């Protein structure tokens, strides 16, 4: 029987870092400006003051300590609170394609793949820089890959859904090798002026090669099974979508056009949904949670991951069983589980069973059971 394999993964990490201390200082300066501007309304009781942020608040709410971003000066400017993204001409490589190419090369170089070895490109991410042409086709051209390419968006589950789509095409014989990239420039659609979410996101790009068994070498990961589930909810929503929101690059001053979520509802509804799907997926494939050597979960919130891991295993996971990268990268949407996989999979021995699981807006949940060859 034919098998689809994950043969390599790569990560591109932006150089710029924003610590919680820097972020809280910038937000509090913004809050001071707003509170001073609306002092009369606040004194009259017709307007609530903007509450201050702090390092302690951010860590307690999320477990995040820092985040990488493509551009930090605009984010830390209290008068702007949004990154500076220089508008590029149509003849220049787009920002998403640029970081996707870097992550792709990192993955390809690990196992000596060239453009001639790859048949297709999937760009799976939570927000696309433009409507069309597809970012994936631009990446395909930049790398010199023949075949076909397309974009897909399932928010924070985009990578696991992308793996499922690629694995299906490998098993059907439509392709031998597929490059799946996840360029997540989340700083472009985060509302940095909202205390409840201003600390959540960071920028990054991941890449995964999904290939036929015939192309895979020792140490690859067999894709034993994939499972996807969606259930509509407005509790995580973004009405804007594209990084280029106005022609002059300025932010539209509409709170409803950027990322927002009902955090408590999301926590309460998503945790049982994810844990049940992971358990049923394992059970249907003849495995028990105890068979798992490692879980690479979506990196959204440490509290969520801790609770999901405990529900799946029936006990508190050991650090090595459920590694977190959230503290260093923040929530990187679909890329988070892939970063965890790339950084914390090389030590597992042949026959080890692992599970990638992502979850997010939609609601969407994607799980991938893997076995080390």
N, C-alpha and C positions, 0 to 999 in steps of 0.2 A: 504493500500500500504506500502511495506517495506521501511524503511528509513536507511540511513547511517549517523552516528554521529561522530563528533570529541568529545571525552570524556576527553582527557587530553593532555597536551603538557609539555615538559621538555626541559631545556637548560643546557648544560655543558659549562662553561666559563673558559678558561685557566687563571691561576693566573698572568702570566707575562703580563705587559702592556708596550707599547711603546708610549710615548707622541709625539706630533708633534715636540716639541723642541728637543727631543732626536733624532728623525728620521732626522730632518733637519741638525743637527750637524754632524751626521754620513755621510749623503749624501754629505755635503759640504766638509768634510774631504776627501771623495773619489774623489770629483770633483777636489780638489786641487792637489791630487796625479796625476790624469790623465792630468790635465792642465800643470803641471810641466814636466811630462814625454813627453808630445808632444808640448813643448813650441816652438821649432823651426818651426814646421808645422803651429802652430797657428799664429806665427809672420809672416810667409810667406803667410798667407791667404789661405792655402790649407786645413785647418782643423778648424772647429768651436770649441771654448772652451766649456767645459761643464758648463752650466748655474747653478747658485746656487739656492737652495731651501730655503724656510722660513716657519715659522708657519703661517704667514699672507697669503702666496700664497696657502698653503694647505687648509686652512679654506675657502678662497674665491672660490677655484676651486671645493670643494667637500662638505664642511660643517663638515668634519671629524676633531675631536680634539685628539683622541687617538685610539688605537686598541689593542686587546688582541692577543697574539701569543703563540704558544707552546714552542718556544725557541727564546730568544731575543739577546743573545750575538753575535751570528753569523751575524744576520741582522745588528747590530750596529758596526760591525768590518769593517772599510773602506777597508781593504784588502780582505774581503770575500763577504759581503753583501748578505748573504744567511744563513738560520738557520742551526744549527747543529742537524741533525737527526741521532741518532745512529742506525746503521743497526741491525735489529733483526733477530734471527734465525727463520726458518719456524715453529718451535714448540712454539714460543712465540706469544702472542696476538699482532696483528698488531696495529699500531698507530691509524688508523682510527677506527678499531673495539673497541679499548680501550675507546676512547671518545664517541663512539656511545653507548656502554654499560652504561656509566655514565649518558648520557642524557636519555636513555631508562628507567633506574631505577628511575630517577627523575620523569618521566611521570607516570610510573607504580605505584610508591609509593603514588602519589596524590590520586589515586582512589582504592588503594588496589589490584592491579592486580598482579597475579603471572604468571610464565611461562606457567602453565597449562591452563590459560585463553586465550592465544594468539595462533592463528593458522598460522600466516605467518609474515615474516619480509621483508620489502623493504628498501634497502639502496639507497637513491636518492641523488646524489652529483655531483658537477661539475668536479671533478678529482678523479679517483680511484687510490689507492696506488699500485695496481697491476692489471694485466689483469684477472687472475683467480687463485684459486677459488674465487668466489664472496665474497666480504666483508660481504654482508648480511648473507651468510651461516655461516661465522665465528661468527658474532654477535648472530645468532640463537643458535649456539652451546654454546657460552659463557654464554648465559642466560638460556639455558636448554629448549628451545622452540621446540616443535614438529612441524610437518607440512612442509612448504616449505619457500624458501627465494630466492630473486634475486636482482641484482643491476640494476640501471637505471641512465642515465645521459642525462639531458636536460639543462646543464649549470645552470644558475641562476634561471631557472624555474623548476628545478628538484623537489622541494618540492610540488609545486602545481600540477604538472603532477603526482607525487607520490600519492597525495591525490585523484586525479581523478581515478587512477588505483585501489587504495585500495577501494574507494567507489563503483566502478563497481563490484569488487569481492564480496563486502558485499551484494550488491543488488541482485547479481546472486545466492547467497547462497554458493559460493565457500569457504567462511570463515566467522567466526563470529566476529573475532577481529584481526586487522592487526597493527603491529608496523611499522611505517615509520620513518627512521632515516636519518639525513642529516649531516654527519661528514665533515665539510669543513675546510681542512688544506690549506687555500689559500696562506699562506706564502711560501709554497713549490713550487708554480708555478708563483709567482710574480717576475717581474724584478725590484728588489730594486735599480738598478743602472740607471734607466730611470726616469728623473725628472718629466716627464708627468704622470707617473703612480705609482711612488715609494711609495705613501701614501695611495693607494686605499684600500688594503685588510687587513682583520684580520681573526683570527682563532676562531672557535666555533663549537659546535654540537647541533642540536635540534632534538627532537623526538616528534612524534604525534601518538596517538592511535585513529584509525578509527574503529568504532564498530557498530554492529547492534543495532537497537532501543531497542531490548529486553535486551541488556546488559547495556544500558546507564542509568545513574541516573539523578537526577535533576541538572540543570545547564549545561548540555551538549549542544553542538552546532549541530543542524541539518544541514546536507549538502544539501541545497535546490537545488543547481545546480552547475555544473562545466563546464568550457569551456577551450579549449586549441587551440593554433594557432602557426604555425611555418612558417617561410619564410626565405630561405637561404640567408646568408650574410657573407662576410669575414671581416666585420668591427670590430668584436670582435673574436679573434682567439687565440688558444694555440695549438702548434704542438707537445708539449712534452707529456703532460698528466700525467705521473706517477711521484710520489715523488722521487722514486729511479732512478735517471737519468743515473748514471754510477756506476760501481761496487764499486769503492772506495769512493763514496759519494760526489765527487767534482762536481762542476757545469760545464756543458758544456758551453763554451764561444761562444754561438750562440744566437744572439738576437731573431732570428725567432723561437726559440724553447720554448719561454716562453710567458706569457700573453702579448697581445698587442691589442690596439684598436684605431680606428679613432674616437676619442671622440666627435668631433663636428658633424660628420655624424651620429653617434649613437644617439646623443641628438635630432637631427633634424628629424630622421626617426622613432625612437622608441616612442617618446612622443605622436604623433598623433595616431600611431598604437595601443598603450596601451589604451589611453583615449577612442578611438572609440570602442574598444572591450569591455571595461568595461560598457560603455553606452549601447551598443547593447545587451550585456548579460543581463543587468538589464531590458531593455525594453522587450526583448523576454520572460522574466519570469514574466512580468506584474508589474514591479517595476519602480519607478522613482528614480533618484539620491537622491532626498530629503528624500526618505525612509531609506537611510543608516544612521545608528548611528555612524559607524566607518569604516575607510578603513585602512587595514594593507598592505602597499605597500612594494615592494622590496626595500631594503636599499642600493642603489648604489650611489646616488648623490642627495643632498638636493634640488638643483635647478630643477632637473627632477621631483622629487616627488611633489614639490610645484606647478609646472606647470601642471602636470597630474591631481592632485587634483582639481585645479581651473577649468580645462577643463571639468572634470566629473561633478562637482557640479554647474558650471556656476558662481562661486564666489570663493573668497579666503577661504580655509578651516580653521576652528577654530583649535587650537592646539589639542584639544581633539578628533577631528574628524579624524585626520590623524597623529598619533603619530610617531615620529622619534626616532630611537635608533642609527642612523648612527654616531652621534657625539661621542658615547662611544665605539662602536664596529667596526666602519668602514664598508666597504662592505664585508659581509660574504657570498656572493653568495646566494645559495638557502635558507640558514638558516635565512636571514635577515627578511623576512616577518613573519616567524614563531616566531622569537624572539619578534617582535613587537606584534604579536597576544598573545603570552604567557604572556607578561608583561602588556598588555593593553586591556584585555578582561573581566577580572573578575568583573569589576564594572558595566557592562551592565545588564539591567534587562531582565526578561522573555519577549520574543517577539521581542527583539531588532534585527535588521538586520545589518549584517556586510559583508565585502568583503575582502578576501585575494587576492592580485594580485602580480604576479612576472613577470619579463621580463629580457631578456638578450640574450646571444649569441645564434645564430641560424639563424635569430632572433627567439626567442620563447616568448610566452606570455601565462600565465595560470591564470585563475580567478576562485574563489570559493565563491559562495554566501552562507552565513551562517545565521541561525536564532537561537537565544538563547531559549532553552526549559525551 
